[in-house]
């Protein structure tokens, strides 16, 4: 009988991989805490209608990519393809948006039935940040400063670039859309099949095409910036001025539109040249109109999402490594040593809360246990045999240098290890 394999595009994260994940997750959480953001935990399954109303029925996500099914009650449910809609649904449901300001973050698995490729999976993990109730350009800027600080903490700031654009208000974008459609209709012969399909559904997405054959027709298309009103222009300029004042480099990308219709004014992406075509590691913007779209009162919202797989791929590409080692490995030989050793290990953990101590529970010869101790990466081995137990001692041996082995009392071992931490 053949072994059961994981579902295509849904991958395992193995023990040798998780330390880098934990390292990145820890730093992200610390930076979000630095800025006063609070965690919200959301369901992985939502009513399908939520995503149809937020993302739009005539999008690739809703039409082709969502994992949708009918439950036993006949309700149509969907594994979340993104986090913004669910977060907003939770805030509306629990009354968090009435005359309140919120800075929220969430983390978890998202699901899309896409073609699996490097850095893109059918189950993928995202950190998402959503802010509500703030109209000022300062909150847009704060998200950019927060992510800038995050890249610095992760040691990848020199490998990522910030790209910015403004989409203006929905009303301004509708006027621009008409001009854009009129332009592309005069150049239908230059459009590929995908762009022809988008012409009547989401023409702004044509600007984001990766087809080099369309580069010239896209380059000559009308620019959205020419259709923005004074308020949208000032909002965008305030962000640019603050970034310049604080020394944060950026690029204005007038073709940056993002894939969802609910964005307005600020949109941004952090991109890298280290990952080939999958170069966006973080993206977001302002989406004031979505709250009304889901039945709430008009309000302000800005957020971003960060794909963990691509971020981890970048860290691996730059060979950023994280140790996954224990401090001490305990070797026990003999029945009495096994009992005494287990008790001593618990005492040491009680006394030194940060100590990473692994006890050999598989047994075997002292030679085989030393091999496992060395493989664990531990700096020291604690050795308990019948002789050590009878003398009330523990042998301490350095595994990473030539220091002589020493015999210590249990209290002396505790003091020695405490100095390590």
C-alpha positions, 0 to 999 in steps of 0.5 A, spaced: 500 500 500 502 506 497 504 512 503 499 517 503 502 524 500 501 531 502 496 535 498 499 538 492 501 545 494 500 544 501 507 543 504 510 540 511 515 545 515 520 540 518 524 541 524 530 543 521 526 549 518 522 551 523 527 555 527 528 560 522 520 561 522 520 562 529 525 567 529 522 571 523 515 570 527 518 573 534 521 579 530 515 581 527 511 580 533 516 584 537 516 590 532 508 590 532 508 590 539 513 596 539 508 600 535 502 598 539 498 593 535 494 588 538 493 581 536 486 578 533 485 571 532 480 569 526 476 563 523 480 559 518 473 558 514 468 564 513 461 564 509 463 564 502 458 571 501 463 575 505 469 574 500 464 575 494 462 582 497 469 584 499 473 581 493 468 581 488 465 576 484 469 577 477 476 576 480 480 570 479 480 569 487 473 568 487 472 565 480 478 560 480 482 560 486 477 559 493 476 553 496 469 553 497 464 547 499 457 546 502 457 544 509 452 539 512 447 545 513 447 547 506 451 553 507 456 555 502 463 556 506 470 558 504 477 557 507 479 564 507 483 566 501 486 572 505 485 576 512 482 583 511 475 581 509 475 576 516 478 581 520 473 587 518 467 582 519 469 580 526 470 588 527 463 589 525 460 583 528 463 585 535 462 593 534 469 595 534 468 600 529 463 605 532 467 611 534 473 607 535 481 607 533 484 600 532 491 597 530 490 590 529 494 584 527 493 577 525 497 571 523 495 564 520 494 560 514 490 562 507 488 558 502 488 559 494 487 553 489 493 556 484 499 553 480 504 551 486 511 554 484 517 557 488 514 561 494 507 560 492 503 555 495 495 553 496 496 553 503 500 559 505 501 563 511 500 571 512 501 576 517 496 581 516 495 588 519 489 592 519 488 599 522 481 602 523 478 609 524 484 614 522 483 618 516 490 622 516 496 620 512 500 619 518 497 612 519 499 610 512 506 612 513 506 609 520 505 602 516 511 604 512 515 605 517 513 599 521 515 595 515 522 599 514 524 597 521 522 590 520 526 589 514 532 592 518 531 588 524 531 582 520 537 584 516 534 584 509 533 592 508 538 592 503 535 587 499 528 590 499 525 596 495 519 600 497 514 602 491 508 607 492 502 609 488 496 613 489 489 610 486 485 616 489 478 616 491 473 611 488 470 617 484 476 619 481 478 612 479 472 611 476 473 617 471 480 614 470 477 607 468 473 610 463 479 614 460 483 607 460 478 603 457 477 608 451 485 608 450 485 600 450 479 600 446 484 603 441 489 598 441 485 592 442 490 588 437 496 589 442 492 586 448 493 579 450 487 574 452 488 576 459 488 583 458 482 583 453 478 579 459 480 584 464 478 590 459 471 590 462 471 587 469 478 590 472 482 594 467 486 597 472 489 590 472 492 591 465 497 596 467 500 590 472 501 585 466 508 582 466 507 580 459 513 584 455 509 584 449 505 589 452 510 594 455 509 599 450 502 600 450 502 600 457 507 605 458 503 610 453 497 609 457 493 615 461 496 616 468 492 615 474 496 621 477 493 626 472 486 624 475 487 625 482 483 631 486 487 636 491 485 632 497 488 625 494 494 629 491 496 632 498 495 625 502 500 622 498 505 628 498 504 628 505 506 621 506 512 622 501 515 628 505 515 624 511 518 618 508 524 623 505 524 627 512 525 620 516 530 617 511 526 612 508 527 610 501 522 609 496 520 609 488 513 611 485 510 606 481 504 609 477 503 602 474 502 599 481 494 598 482 494 592 487 489 586 485 483 588 489 477 593 487 477 596 494 483 600 495 483 607 495 489 612 495 495 609 498 497 603 495 504 600 496 509 594 495 515 591 498 519 588 493 526 584 492 530 582 486 532 576 489 526 571 488 525 572 481 518 573 479 515 572 486 518 578 488 513 582 492 514 580 500 509 585 503 503 589 500 497 593 502 494 600 502 488 604 504 481 601 503 476 606 506 470 603 501 470 596 503 467 597 510 461 600 507 461 594 502 460 589 508 454 593 511 458 598 516 458 605 516 463 609 512 470 609 516 477 609 514 482 603 514 489 601 512 493 595 512 498 590 509 499 583 508 506 579 508 507 572 505 511 568 510 513 563 505 516 568 500 520 572 506 523 565 509 525 564 502 529 571 502 532 569 508 534 563 506 537 566 499 541 571 503 543 565 508 541 568 514 541 562 519 538 561 526 541 556 531 536 550 533 540 547 539 540 545 546 544 548 551 545 542 555 544 534 553 544 529 559 547 522 558 544 517 563 547 510 564 544 505 569 537 505 572 539 509 578 542 514 574 536 514 569 531 516 576 536 521 579 537 524 572 530 525 570 529 529 577 535 533 576 533 535 570 527 538 572 530 541 578 535 545 573 529 547 569 525 550 575 532 554 577 533 556 570 527 558 566 531 559 560 535 553 560 534 548 554 536 542 557 535 535 553 535 528 556 537 522 553 531 518 553 532 512 548 538 509 552 544 505 549 551 505 550 555 511 553 558 512 546 552 512 542 549 517 547 555 522 546 554 521 539 547 524 540 549 529 544 554 532 539 548 532 534 544 536 538 548 542 538 549 542 545 555 546 548 555 541 554 554 534 556 551 532 563 553 525 565 550 521 570 552 513 571 552 509 577 558 512 580 556 519 580 550 517 583 553 514 589 557 520 590 552 525 589 556 528 583 555 530 576 560 529 570 560 536 566 564 535 559 564 541 554 562 538 547 565 544 543 572 545 546 578 541 549 576 543 556 577 538 561 571 534 564 570 536 571 565 533 577 561 537 580 555 537 585 548 538 583 548 545 586 555 546 583 552 544 576 546 549 577 550 555 579 555 553 573 549 553 568 546 559 571 552 563 569 551 561 561 544 564 561 
